Amino acid sequence: GCCPGVPCELGAFTLHDAAGLARWPAVPVEMIFNLLCFLSVLALRRGKFLAGQHFHLYLIAYGLFRFGHEFLRATPKPWGGVSGYQVIAFLLTIAGLLAFCIRSKQRGRMDEEFAE
């Protein structure tokens, strides 16, 4: 199917492709990551922690996850062992960090204005 993992030793977490080759379960791992992110955002919302930053936190977490996880996916890595997905994941992480910082500064200014 789509997006196979790299071939690996047969183990508890491997899946078999159409040819019967044991591979890293790339798609299920990504689905589990996203489910955990969803549950984490629900917990953050319930606790009213880091309001207005949940999407930025997801961008940061997903960018970092995808950058690392990409080493276990069977995708072309033409730039010194780095794939185009990893470049995009790195940029996504930077964008999330910048947005998080900008929102933090905006909230800080709003809190100061509100206190006056």
Disulfide bonds with the S-S distance in Angstrom:
Cys2-Cys3 2.14
